[in-house]
């Protein structure tokens, strides 16, 4: 954020680099608007389609169980090039995170050595402090609104228990009583909702227990999750979609990762790994269910996920995948892929995307012709699914993991706000020799019986 705001450049062995937002679908991708008079496609940056937050004007802040200043934390993480670190350090050395919630039972024991910046008191008192922190941050920086993201450690799954976290009322009472089965991320989510702030879960645990979802609906506050989708899983959601759509039957998917950052260290504990394993494994379900020619009702590919902690590789995660598929006349096809993922540099643009799109959704309302009231999105904001491994959706709604379908949904919502019809790829004007070939795509939505607005 600082590097982009200051327009920094730095030298590496490949030459001079310049700060950018590459990897952000909102800030570094384009969208087809239509065709010009000659029939050529016209594209525009996605960020130009609607009024969106300027990324350089976002004010960042947060909590951490480690009290290390951000300058030294930047050095410890070994993510950015040294020349860039030297330029950023004076701007970051005095930034210290706020004290955070620390419930040791929910994260790996190896995180205890970092936990020197923690809140004390009861769970209720800690939640009230978080609410106070949000208010003070908003006032101090003269902000219009605040959005919270959980970018902290993966927690173990919380047990959903009757009388504890099954309803909003029970959850609030459980926090007041200090129930053990209320996680730190859930306390943050509740504090955010009570302050009217959108909350996004970037980790795989079940932060959004039923009581949180009910509270969000009661307060009409957005929640979105779960787990940033940045590297191996994003590739998987594309490749399996391709295989199934091509009539090829994937029967075995084996995914192996090793990484050496603190995320990998935390995931080396079995309970935390299990949370990640669940979010990574479910990503192919909707694509498999879409093709009953290939798969029977309860049939799924064998799917194995392995994650290992290797400190030496630091943030440079290695991901290896093997896809075995059945093809024509009993044949077999095997695809093996190696992916070196700069973990933090792939995930950070998603944080921008989630904040920018989440904020935009707060300003979009929809109504049908003849309807008096404008309606906002459902509090479970599934439109953010493109950036998330295990999309949270409203009860009864289908879960979509196919990447391009998710992106299409975002684009078509934006097109609706502009008064344009949904995008399609028929291009009939180029497929006939008749008068159809003279047709040029028009920006008309006369056939659409719904309206959308953005404030």
DRENDO-1510 file (C-alpha; in Angstrom, 1 decimal, always signed):
<recs>
REC; n; res; u; v; w
REC; 1; UNK; +0.0; +0.0; +0.0 .
REC; 2; UNK; +2.8; +2.4; +0.9 .
REC; 3; UNK; +4.9; +1.5; -2.1 .
REC; 4; UNK; +2.0; +2.1; -4.5 .
REC; 5; UNK; +1.0; +5.4; -2.8 .
REC; 6; UNK; +4.5; +6.7; -3.0 .
REC; 7; UNK; +5.1; +5.3; -6.5 .
REC; 8; UNK; +8.3; +3.5; -5.4 .
REC; 9; UNK; +10.8; +1.8; -7.7 .
REC; 10; UNK; +13.5; -0.6; -6.7 .
REC; 11; UNK; +16.3; -2.6; -8.3 .
REC; 12; UNK; +16.5; -6.4; -8.6 .
REC; 13; UNK; +18.8; -8.6; -10.6 .
REC; 14; UNK; +16.1; -8.5; -13.3 .
REC; 15; UNK; +16.2; -4.7; -13.5 .
REC; 16; UNK; +14.1; -1.9; -12.1 .
REC; 17; UNK; +10.7; -2.8; -10.7 .
REC; 18; UNK; +7.8; -0.5; -10.1 .
REC; 19; UNK; +5.0; -0.8; -7.5 .
REC; 20; UNK; +1.8; -2.1; -9.0 .
REC; 21; UNK; -1.5; -4.0; -8.2 .
REC; 22; UNK; -0.9; -7.0; -10.5 .
REC; 23; UNK; -2.8; -10.0; -9.3 .
REC; 24; UNK; -5.8; -8.0; -8.4 .
REC; 25; UNK; -8.9; -8.8; -10.6 .
REC; 26; UNK; -10.5; -5.5; -9.7 .
REC; 27; UNK; -7.4; -3.3; -10.3 .
REC; 28; UNK; -5.4; -5.2; -13.0 .
REC; 29; UNK; -7.9; -6.9; -15.3 .
REC; 30; UNK; -10.1; -5.7; -18.1 .
REC; 31; UNK; -13.7; -6.3; -19.1 .
REC; 32; UNK; -15.4; -6.4; -22.5 .
REC; 33; UNK; -18.0; -3.7; -22.8 .
REC; 34; UNK; -19.2; -4.5; -26.3 .
REC; 35; UNK; -18.2; -3.9; -29.9 .
REC; 36; UNK; -17.3; -0.7; -31.8 .
REC; 37; UNK; -18.8; +0.3; -35.2 .
REC; 38; UNK; -16.3; -2.0; -36.9 .
REC; 39; UNK; -17.2; -5.0; -34.8 .
REC; 40; UNK; -14.0; -4.9; -32.8 .
REC; 41; UNK; -14.2; -5.8; -29.1 .
REC; 42; UNK; -14.0; -2.9; -26.7 .
REC; 43; UNK; -12.4; -3.5; -23.3 .
REC; 44; UNK; -12.1; -1.3; -20.2 .
REC; 45; UNK; -10.3; -1.8; -16.9 .
REC; 46; UNK; -12.7; -3.4; -14.4 .
REC; 47; UNK; -12.0; -0.5; -12.0 .
REC; 48; UNK; -13.4; +2.0; -14.5 .
REC; 49; UNK; -16.8; +0.3; -14.8 .
REC; 50; UNK; -18.3; +1.8; -11.6 .
REC; 51; UNK; -17.2; +4.3; -8.9 .
REC; 52; UNK; -14.9; +2.3; -6.7 .
REC; 53; UNK; -12.6; +3.0; -3.8 .
REC; 54; UNK; -9.1; +4.3; -4.8 .
REC; 55; UNK; -6.7; +1.7; -3.4 .
REC; 56; UNK; -4.2; +4.4; -2.6 .
REC; 57; UNK; -6.7; +6.1; -0.3 .
REC; 58; UNK; -7.4; +3.1; +1.8 .
REC; 59; UNK; -6.2; +3.5; +5.4 .
REC; 60; UNK; -4.9; +0.2; +6.8 .
REC; 61; UNK; -4.7; -0.8; +10.5 .
REC; 62; UNK; -5.2; -3.9; +12.6 .
REC; 63; UNK; -4.4; -6.2; +15.4 .
REC; 64; UNK; -1.8; -8.9; +15.9 .
REC; 65; UNK; -0.8; -11.2; +18.8 .
REC; 66; UNK; +2.8; -10.3; +17.9 .
REC; 67; UNK; +3.8; -6.8; +19.0 .
REC; 68; UNK; +6.7; -6.5; +16.5 .
REC; 69; UNK; +6.6; -3.3; +14.5 .
REC; 70; UNK; +5.7; -3.7; +10.9 .
REC; 71; UNK; +9.2; -2.7; +9.7 .
REC; 72; UNK; +10.8; -5.6; +11.5 .
REC; 73; UNK; +7.9; -7.9; +10.7 .
REC; 74; UNK; +8.5; -7.1; +7.0 .
REC; 75; UNK; +12.2; -8.2; +7.4 .
REC; 76; UNK; +11.2; -11.3; +9.3 .
REC; 77; UNK; +8.8; -12.4; +6.6 .
REC; 78; UNK; +11.4; -12.4; +3.8 .
REC; 79; UNK; +8.8; -11.5; +1.1 .
REC; 80; UNK; +9.9; -8.2; -0.4 .
REC; 81; UNK; +13.2; -7.5; -2.2 .
REC; 82; UNK; +15.8; -5.9; +0.1 .
REC; 83; UNK; +16.0; -2.6; -1.9 .
REC; 84; UNK; +12.3; -2.2; -1.5 .
REC; 85; UNK; +12.5; -3.1; +2.2 .
REC; 86; UNK; +15.1; -0.4; +2.8 .
REC; 87; UNK; +12.8; +2.2; +1.3 .
REC; 88; UNK; +9.7; +1.1; +3.2 .
REC; 89; UNK; +11.3; +0.6; +6.6 .
REC; 90; UNK; +11.3; +4.3; +7.7 .
REC; 91; UNK; +7.5; +4.3; +6.9 .
REC; 92; UNK; +6.8; +1.1; +8.8 .
REC; 93; UNK; +9.1; +1.0; +11.8 .
REC; 94; UNK; +6.8; +3.0; +14.0 .
REC; 95; UNK; +3.6; +1.1; +13.1 .
REC; 96; UNK; +2.7; -1.3; +15.9 .
REC; 97; UNK; -0.4; -3.5; +15.7 .
REC; 98; UNK; -3.1; -3.2; +18.3 .
REC; 99; UNK; -3.4; -5.9; +21.0 .
REC; 100; UNK; -5.3; -8.9; +19.7 .
REC; 101; UNK; -7.4; -11.8; +21.0 .
REC; 102; UNK; -5.5; -14.9; +21.8 .
REC; 103; UNK; -7.2; -18.2; +22.5 .
REC; 104; UNK; -4.4; -20.8; +22.5 .
REC; 105; UNK; -6.7; -23.8; +22.1 .
REC; 106; UNK; -7.7; -22.7; +18.6 .
REC; 107; UNK; -4.3; -22.2; +17.0 .
REC; 108; UNK; -1.1; -24.3; +17.0 .
REC; 109; UNK; +1.0; -24.3; +20.2 .
REC; 110; UNK; +4.0; -23.2; +18.2 .
REC; 111; UNK; +2.4; -19.7; +17.9 .
REC; 112; UNK; +2.8; -19.1; +21.6 .
REC; 113; UNK; +6.3; -17.8; +21.2 .
REC; 114; UNK; +4.9; -14.8; +19.2 .
REC; 115; UNK; +2.0; -14.1; +21.5 .
REC; 116; UNK; +3.4; -11.0; +23.3 .
REC; 117; UNK; +0.7; -8.5; +22.3 .
REC; 118; UNK; -2.6; -9.9; +23.7 .
REC; 119; UNK; -5.8; -8.5; +25.2 .
REC; 120; UNK; -6.7; -9.5; +28.7 .
REC; 121; UNK; -10.0; -9.8; +30.5 .
REC; 122; UNK; -13.1; -11.8; +29.7 .
REC; 123; UNK; -14.3; -12.7; +26.2 .
REC; 124; UNK; -17.0; -10.0; +26.6 .
REC; 125; UNK; -14.4; -7.4; +27.7 .
REC; 126; UNK; -12.1; -8.3; +24.8 .
REC; 127; UNK; -15.0; -8.0; +22.3 .
REC; 128; UNK; -15.9; -4.6; +23.7 .
REC; 129; UNK; -12.3; -3.5; +23.3 .
REC; 130; UNK; -12.4; -4.6; +19.7 .
REC; 131; UNK; -15.5; -2.5; +19.1 .
REC; 132; UNK; -13.8; +0.5; +20.8 .
REC; 133; UNK; -10.7; +0.0; +18.6 .
REC; 134; UNK; -12.9; +0.0; +15.4 .
REC; 135; UNK; -14.6; +3.2; +16.5 .
REC; 136; UNK; -11.4; +4.9; +17.4 .
REC; 137; UNK; -9.7; +3.9; +14.2 .
REC; 138; UNK; -12.7; +5.2; +12.2 .
REC; 139; UNK; -12.7; +8.5; +14.1 .
REC; 140; UNK; -9.0; +9.1; +14.2 .
REC; 141; UNK; -8.7; +8.7; +10.4 .
REC; 142; UNK; -11.9; +10.4; +9.5 .
REC; 143; UNK; -13.2; +7.4; +7.6 .
REC; 144; UNK; -16.5; +6.9; +5.8 .
REC; 145; UNK; -16.6; +3.2; +6.7 .
REC; 146; UNK; -14.5; +0.3; +8.0 .
REC; 147; UNK; -14.2; -3.2; +6.6 .
REC; 148; UNK; -12.6; -6.0; +8.6 .
REC; 149; UNK; -10.7; -9.0; +7.2 .
REC; 150; UNK; -9.4; -12.0; +9.1 .
REC; 151; UNK; -5.9; -12.5; +7.7 .
REC; 152; UNK; -4.6; -14.2; +10.8 .
REC; 153; UNK; -3.8; -17.8; +11.6 .
REC; 154; UNK; -6.0; -20.7; +10.6 .
REC; 155; UNK; -7.9; -21.9; +13.7 .
REC; 156; UNK; -9.3; -25.4; +14.4 .
REC; 157; UNK; -12.9; -25.9; +13.6 .
REC; 158; UNK; -15.3; -24.8; +16.4 .
REC; 159; UNK; -17.9; -27.3; +17.5 .
REC; 160; UNK; -21.4; -26.0; +16.7 .
REC; 161; UNK; -23.3; -26.6; +20.0 .
REC; 162; UNK; -26.9; -26.1; +20.9 .
REC; 163; UNK; -27.2; -23.2; +23.4 .
REC; 164; UNK; -23.7; -22.0; +22.6 .
REC; 165; UNK; -23.3; -20.7; +19.1 .
REC; 166; UNK; -26.4; -22.0; +17.2 .
REC; 167; UNK; -28.3; -18.7; +17.4 .
REC; 168; UNK; -27.4; -15.0; +17.6 .
REC; 169; UNK; -28.9; -14.8; +21.1 .
REC; 170; UNK; -27.0; -17.8; +22.4 .
REC; 171; UNK; -23.8; -16.7; +20.8 .
REC; 172; UNK; -23.9; -13.3; +22.4 .
REC; 173; UNK; -24.7; -14.9; +25.8 .
REC; 174; UNK; -21.9; -17.4; +25.3 .
REC; 175; UNK; -19.4; -14.6; +24.7 .
REC; 176; UNK; -20.6; -12.9; +27.9 .
REC; 177; UNK; -20.2; -16.2; +29.8 .
REC; 178; UNK; -16.8; -16.9; +28.3 .
REC; 179; UNK; -17.7; -20.2; +26.7 .
REC; 180; UNK; -14.6; -22.1; +25.5 .
REC; 181; UNK; -16.0; -23.0; +22.1 .
REC; 182; UNK; -16.2; -19.4; +20.9 .
REC; 183; UNK; -13.1; -18.7; +18.7 .
REC; 184; UNK; -11.1; -15.5; +18.4 .
REC; 185; UNK; -12.2; -15.1; +14.8 .
REC; 186; UNK; -15.8; -15.4; +15.8 .
REC; 187; UNK; -15.3; -12.7; +18.5 .
REC; 188; UNK; -13.9; -10.4; +15.8 .
REC; 189; UNK; -16.8; -11.2; +13.5 .
REC; 190; UNK; -19.4; -10.4; +16.2 .
REC; 191; UNK; -17.6; -7.2; +17.1 .
REC; 192; UNK; -17.5; -6.2; +13.5 .
REC; 193; UNK; -21.2; -6.9; +12.9 .
REC; 194; UNK; -22.2; -5.0; +16.0 .
REC; 195; UNK; -20.3; -2.0; +14.7 .
REC; 196; UNK; -22.0; -2.3; +11.3 .
REC; 197; UNK; -18.8; -3.3; +9.5 .
REC; 198; UNK; -18.5; -5.9; +6.7 .
REC; 199; UNK; -16.5; -8.8; +7.9 .
REC; 200; UNK; -14.5; -11.1; +5.6 .
REC; 201; UNK; -12.9; -14.4; +6.7 .
REC; 202; UNK; -9.7; -15.1; +4.8 .
REC; 203; UNK; -8.9; -18.3; +6.6 .
REC; 204; UNK; -10.6; -21.8; +6.4 .
REC; 205; UNK; -12.1; -22.3; +9.8 .
REC; 206; UNK; -15.8; -22.1; +10.5 .
REC; 207; UNK; -15.8; -18.5; +11.9 .
REC; 208; UNK; -19.4; -18.1; +10.7 .
REC; 209; UNK; -21.2; -20.5; +13.0 .
REC; 210; UNK; -25.0; -20.3; +12.7 .
REC; 211; UNK; -25.2; -17.6; +15.4 .
REC; 212; UNK; -22.9; -15.3; +13.5 .
REC; 213; UNK; -24.9; -15.7; +10.3 .
REC; 214; UNK; -28.1; -15.0; +12.1 .
REC; 215; UNK; -26.6; -11.9; +13.8 .
REC; 216; UNK; -25.5; -10.6; +10.4 .
REC; 217; UNK; -29.0; -11.1; +9.0 .
REC; 218; UNK; -30.5; -9.3; +12.0 .
REC; 219; UNK; -28.1; -6.4; +11.7 .
REC; 220; UNK; -28.1; -6.4; +7.9 .
REC; 221; UNK; -24.3; -6.4; +7.8 .
REC; 222; UNK; -22.3; -8.3; +5.2 .
REC; 223; UNK; -20.2; -11.3; +5.9 .
REC; 224; UNK; -18.1; -13.2; +3.4 .
REC; 225; UNK; -15.8; -16.2; +3.4 .
REC; 226; UNK; -14.0; -18.5; +3.6 .
REC; 227; UNK; -10.2; -18.7; +2.9 .
REC; 228; UNK; -8.3; -16.7; +0.4 .
REC; 229; UNK; -8.1; -18.5; -3.0 .
REC; 230; UNK; -4.8; -17.5; -4.5 .
REC; 231; UNK; -2.6; -20.3; -5.9 .
REC; 232; UNK; -3.0; -24.0; -6.1 .
REC; 233; UNK; -6.8; -24.0; -5.4 .
REC; 234; UNK; -7.4; -21.3; -8.0 .
REC; 235; UNK; -5.6; -23.5; -10.6 .
REC; 236; UNK; -7.7; -26.5; -9.4 .
REC; 237; UNK; -11.0; -24.7; -9.9 .
REC; 238; UNK; -9.9; -23.9; -13.5 .
REC; 239; UNK; -8.5; -27.3; -14.4 .
REC; 240; UNK; -11.3; -29.4; -13.1 .
REC; 241; UNK; -13.8; -27.1; -14.7 .
REC; 242; UNK; -11.9; -27.6; -18.0 .
REC; 243; UNK; -11.8; -31.4; -17.6 .
REC; 244; UNK; -15.4; -32.0; -16.7 .
REC; 245; UNK; -16.6; -29.5; -19.3 .
REC; 246; UNK; -14.6; -31.3; -22.0 .
REC; 247; UNK; -16.2; -34.6; -21.1 .
REC; 248; UNK; -13.1; -35.9; -19.4 .
REC; 249; UNK; -13.6; -37.7; -16.0 .
REC; 250; UNK; -11.1; -36.8; -13.3 .
REC; 251; UNK; -10.9; -39.8; -10.9 .
REC; 252; UNK; -7.9; -38.9; -8.8 .
REC; 253; UNK; -6.7; -35.5; -7.6 .
REC; 254; UNK; -3.6; -35.4; -5.3 .
REC; 255; UNK; -2.3; -32.0; -4.1 .
REC; 256; UNK; +0.9; -31.6; -2.2 .
REC; 257; UNK; +2.3; -28.3; -0.8 .
REC; 258; UNK; +5.3; -27.3; +1.3 .
REC; 259; UNK; +6.0; -23.8; +2.6 .
REC; 260; UNK; +8.0; -22.2; +5.3 .
REC; 261; UNK; +6.2; -19.0; +6.4 .
REC; 262; UNK; +4.3; -18.7; +9.7 .
REC; 263; UNK; +1.1; -19.9; +7.9 .
REC; 264; UNK; +2.9; -23.2; +7.2 .
REC; 265; UNK; +4.2; -23.4; +10.7 .
REC; 266; UNK; +0.7; -23.0; +12.1 .
REC; 267; UNK; -0.7; -25.5; +9.6 .
REC; 268; UNK; +1.8; -28.1; +10.8 .
REC; 269; UNK; -0.5; -28.8; +13.7 .
REC; 270; UNK; -3.2; -31.5; +12.9 .
REC; 271; UNK; -6.3; -29.5; +14.0 .
REC; 272; UNK; -5.3; -26.4; +12.0 .
REC; 273; UNK; -4.4; -28.5; +8.9 .
REC; 274; UNK; -7.8; -30.2; +9.0 .
REC; 275; UNK; -9.5; -26.8; +8.6 .
REC; 276; UNK; -7.4; -26.1; +5.5 .
REC; 277; UNK; -7.8; -29.6; +4.1 .
REC; 278; UNK; -11.6; -29.2; +4.2 .
REC; 279; UNK; -11.6; -25.9; +2.3 .
REC; 280; UNK; -9.1; -27.2; -0.3 .
REC; 281; UNK; -11.0; -30.5; -0.8 .
REC; 282; UNK; -14.5; -29.2; -1.5 .
REC; 283; UNK; -13.5; -26.9; -4.4 .
REC; 284; UNK; -14.4; -29.4; -7.1 .
REC; 285; UNK; -17.8; -30.5; -5.8 .
REC; 286; UNK; -20.1; -28.3; -8.0 .
REC; 287; UNK; -18.1; -29.1; -11.1 .
REC; 288; UNK; -18.4; -32.8; -10.5 .
REC; 289; UNK; -22.1; -32.5; -9.7 .
REC; 290; UNK; -22.7; -30.6; -13.0 .
REC; 291; UNK; -22.0; -33.7; -15.2 .
REC; 292; UNK; -24.1; -36.8; -14.5 .
REC; 293; UNK; -22.9; -38.4; -17.7 .
REC; 294; UNK; -19.5; -38.8; -16.1 .
REC; 295; UNK; -20.4; -39.0; -12.4 .
REC; 296; UNK; -23.2; -40.9; -10.6 .
REC; 297; UNK; -25.2; -39.2; -7.8 .
REC; 298; UNK; -22.8; -39.9; -5.0 .
REC; 299; UNK; -19.6; -40.4; -7.0 .
REC; 300; UNK; -16.6; -38.1; -6.5 .
REC; 301; UNK; -12.9; -38.2; -7.5 .
REC; 302; UNK; -10.4; -39.5; -5.0 .
REC; 303; UNK; -9.0; -36.3; -3.5 .
REC; 304; UNK; -6.0; -36.0; -1.2 .
REC; 305; UNK; -4.4; -32.8; +0.1 .
REC; 306; UNK; -1.0; -32.7; +1.9 .
REC; 307; UNK; +0.7; -29.6; +3.4 .
REC; 308; UNK; +4.2; -29.8; +5.0 .
REC; 309; UNK; +6.2; -27.1; +6.8 .
REC; 310; UNK; +9.7; -26.5; +5.4 .
REC; 311; UNK; +11.2; -23.4; +7.0 .
REC; 312; UNK; +13.9; -22.9; +4.3 .
REC; 313; UNK; +11.6; -22.1; +1.5 .
REC; 314; UNK; +9.9; -19.3; +3.6 .
REC; 315; UNK; +7.1; -17.6; +1.7 .
REC; 316; UNK; +7.9; -19.3; -1.6 .
REC; 317; UNK; +5.3; -22.1; -1.5 .
REC; 318; UNK; +5.7; -25.2; -3.7 .
REC; 319; UNK; +2.6; -26.8; -4.9 .
REC; 320; UNK; +2.5; -30.1; -6.9 .
REC; 321; UNK; -0.6; -31.6; -8.3 .
REC; 322; UNK; -1.5; -34.8; -10.1 .
REC; 323; UNK; -4.8; -35.2; -12.0 .
REC; 324; UNK; -5.6; -38.6; -13.3 .
REC; 325; UNK; -8.6; -38.9; -15.6 .
REC; 326; UNK; -10.5; -41.5; -17.6 .
REC; 327; UNK; -10.9; -40.7; -21.3 .
REC; 328; UNK; -12.2; -42.3; -24.5 .
REC; 329; UNK; -12.4; -46.1; -24.7 .
REC; 330; UNK; -11.0; -46.8; -21.2 .
REC; 331; UNK; -7.9; -44.7; -21.7 .
REC; 332; UNK; -6.2; -42.8; -18.9 .
REC; 333; UNK; -4.8; -39.3; -18.9 .
REC; 334; UNK; -2.5; -37.9; -16.3 .
REC; 335; UNK; -1.6; -34.2; -15.8 .
REC; 336; UNK; +1.2; -33.3; -13.4 .
REC; 337; UNK; +1.8; -29.7; -12.5 .
REC; 338; UNK; +4.4; -27.8; -10.4 .
REC; 339; UNK; +3.5; -24.3; -9.2 .
REC; 340; UNK; +5.9; -22.1; -7.2 .
REC; 341; UNK; +3.6; -19.7; -5.4 .
REC; 342; UNK; +4.9; -16.5; -3.7 .
REC; 343; UNK; +2.3; -17.0; -1.0 .
REC; 344; UNK; +1.9; -13.5; +0.4 .
REC; 345; UNK; +2.3; -11.7; -3.0 .
REC; 346; UNK; -0.5; -13.8; -4.4 .
REC; 347; UNK; -2.8; -13.3; -1.4 .
REC; 348; UNK; -2.3; -9.5; -0.9 .
REC; 349; UNK; -4.1; -8.5; -4.1 .
REC; 350; UNK; -7.0; -10.6; -3.0 .
REC; 351; UNK; -7.3; -8.5; +0.1 .
REC; 352; UNK; -7.6; -5.4; -2.1 .
REC; 353; UNK; -10.2; -7.2; -4.2 .
REC; 354; UNK; -12.3; -8.2; -1.3 .
REC; 355; UNK; -12.3; -4.8; +0.3 .
REC; 356; UNK; -13.0; -2.9; -2.9 .
REC; 357; UNK; -15.7; -5.3; -4.1 .
REC; 358; UNK; -17.2; -5.6; -0.6 .
REC; 359; UNK; -17.4; -1.8; -0.3 .
REC; 360; UNK; -19.0; -1.5; -3.8 .
REC; 361; UNK; -21.6; -4.1; -2.8 .
REC; 362; UNK; -22.6; -2.0; +0.2 .
REC; 363; UNK; -23.7; +0.7; -2.4 .
REC; 364; UNK; -25.7; -1.5; -4.8 .
REC; 365; UNK; -29.4; -2.1; -4.4 .
REC; 366; UNK; -31.9; -3.8; -6.8 .
REC; 367; UNK; -35.6; -3.9; -7.4 .
REC; 368; UNK; -38.1; -5.3; -9.9 .
REC; 369; UNK; -40.3; -3.1; -12.1 .
REC; 370; UNK; -43.3; -2.1; -10.0 .
REC; 371; UNK; -41.5; -2.8; -6.8 .
REC; 372; UNK; -41.4; +0.2; -4.4 .
REC; 373; UNK; -38.4; -0.7; -2.2 .
REC; 374; UNK; -34.8; -1.1; -3.3 .
REC; 375; UNK; -33.2; -4.3; -1.9 .
REC; 376; UNK; -29.6; -4.8; -0.9 .
REC; 377; UNK; -27.6; -8.1; -1.4 .
REC; 378; UNK; -28.2; -10.9; +1.1 .
REC; 379; UNK; -26.0; -10.4; +4.2 .
REC; 380; UNK; -24.0; -13.5; +3.2 .
REC; 381; UNK; -22.2; -11.8; +0.4 .
REC; 382; UNK; -21.5; -14.7; -2.0 .
REC; 383; UNK; -20.5; -12.4; -4.9 .
REC; 384; UNK; -17.0; -12.3; -3.4 .
REC; 385; UNK; -16.6; -16.0; -4.0 .
REC; 386; UNK; -14.1; -15.5; -6.8 .
REC; 387; UNK; -11.5; -14.7; -4.2 .
REC; 388; UNK; -12.4; -17.4; -1.7 .
REC; 389; UNK; -11.7; -21.2; -1.6 .
REC; 390; UNK; -14.8; -22.3; +0.3 .
REC; 391; UNK; -17.6; -19.8; -0.6 .
REC; 392; UNK; -20.1; -19.0; +2.1 .
REC; 393; UNK; -23.6; -18.8; +0.5 .
REC; 394; UNK; -27.1; -18.1; +1.8 .
REC; 395; UNK; -28.9; -21.2; +3.1 .
REC; 396; UNK; -30.2; -23.3; +0.3 .
REC; 397; UNK; -28.2; -21.5; -2.4 .
REC; 398; UNK; -25.9; -23.5; -4.7 .
REC; 399; UNK; -22.2; -23.3; -4.0 .
REC; 400; UNK; -20.2; -22.3; -7.2 .
REC; 401; UNK; -16.5; -22.9; -7.3 .
REC; 402; UNK; -15.9; -22.7; -11.0 .
REC; 403; UNK; -13.6; -19.7; -11.4 .
REC; 404; UNK; -14.8; -18.2; -14.6 .
REC; 405; UNK; -18.5; -18.6; -13.6 .
REC; 406; UNK; -17.6; -16.7; -10.4 .
REC; 407; UNK; -15.9; -13.9; -12.4 .
REC; 408; UNK; -18.8; -13.7; -14.8 .
REC; 409; UNK; -21.2; -13.1; -11.9 .
REC; 410; UNK; -19.2; -10.1; -10.8 .
REC; 411; UNK; -18.9; -8.6; -14.3 .
REC; 412; UNK; -22.6; -9.1; -15.1 .
REC; 413; UNK; -23.7; -7.4; -11.8 .
REC; 414; UNK; -21.5; -4.4; -12.8 .
REC; 415; UNK; -23.0; -4.4; -16.3 .
REC; 416; UNK; -26.5; -4.4; -14.8 .
REC; 417; UNK; -25.5; -1.3; -12.8 .
REC; 418; UNK; -24.5; +0.4; -16.1 .
REC; 419; UNK; -27.8; -0.6; -17.8 .
REC; 420; UNK; -26.0; -3.3; -20.0 .
REC; 421; UNK; -27.3; -6.8; -20.6 .
REC; 422; UNK; -25.4; -9.8; -19.4 .
REC; 423; UNK; -22.2; -10.7; -21.3 .
REC; 424; UNK; -22.3; -13.6; -23.7 .
REC; 425; UNK; -20.1; -15.1; -26.3 .
REC; 426; UNK; -22.5; -15.9; -29.1 .
REC; 427; UNK; -21.1; -13.2; -31.5 .
REC; 428; UNK; -23.7; -14.2; -34.0 .
REC; 429; UNK; -22.8; -11.2; -36.2 .
REC; 430; UNK; -19.6; -13.1; -37.1 .
REC; 431; UNK; -21.1; -16.5; -37.7 .
REC; 432; UNK; -23.6; -16.0; -40.5 .
REC; 433; UNK; -23.5; -14.6; -44.1 .
REC; 434; UNK; -27.0; -13.2; -43.8 .
REC; 435; UNK; -28.2; -9.9; -42.5 .
REC; 436; UNK; -27.2; -11.1; -39.0 .
REC; 437; UNK; -23.6; -10.4; -40.0 .
REC; 438; UNK; -24.5; -6.7; -40.2 .
REC; 439; UNK; -25.8; -6.6; -36.6 .
REC; 440; UNK; -23.6; -4.8; -34.2 .
REC; 441; UNK; -23.9; -5.4; -30.5 .
REC; 442; UNK; -26.1; -2.7; -28.9 .
REC; 443; UNK; -26.1; -1.6; -25.2 .
REC; 444; UNK; -29.7; -2.4; -24.7 .
REC; 445; UNK; -31.4; -4.1; -21.8 .
REC; 446; UNK; -35.1; -3.8; -22.8 .
REC; 447; UNK; -35.6; -7.4; -22.2 .
REC; 448; UNK; -34.4; -7.2; -18.6 .
REC; 449; UNK; -37.2; -6.8; -16.0 .
REC; 450; UNK; -35.0; -5.8; -13.2 .
REC; 451; UNK; -33.1; -2.6; -12.3 .
REC; 452; UNK; -30.0; -1.9; -10.3 .
REC; 453; UNK; -28.5; +1.2; -8.9 .
REC; 454; UNK; -25.3; +2.3; -7.2 .
REC; 455; UNK; -25.0; +5.1; -4.8 .
</recs>
